Amino acid sequence: MTFKRKSSGPVAFEALKRQVGELGLDQFAIVIGLGAKEYRVAVSAAFAGTKVAPTFPFIGLTICKALRKTKHVIANSGNKY
């Protein structure tokens, strides 16, 4: 998914916001956003006006460090993903 490169057919914020409602994503207690600044902006815009406040735990990390931390959290969570 992209929000910048026009050649890849970027997803409009309005479409994301519509999907949040259609898929019931605004019913989750926690929404974790992963990605660079463009993704944070898009996810925040998609959930604007809902009771969900997305969190972005890996802000400032390189993609490699963020992926490593994500894998570590999943492996040590005790849940099956």
Buried (B, 14 or more C-beta within 10 A) or exposed (E): EEBEEEEEEBBEBEEBBEEBEEEEBBEEEEBEBBBEEEBBBBBBBBBEEBEBEBEBEBEEEEEEEBEEBBEEEEEEEEEEE
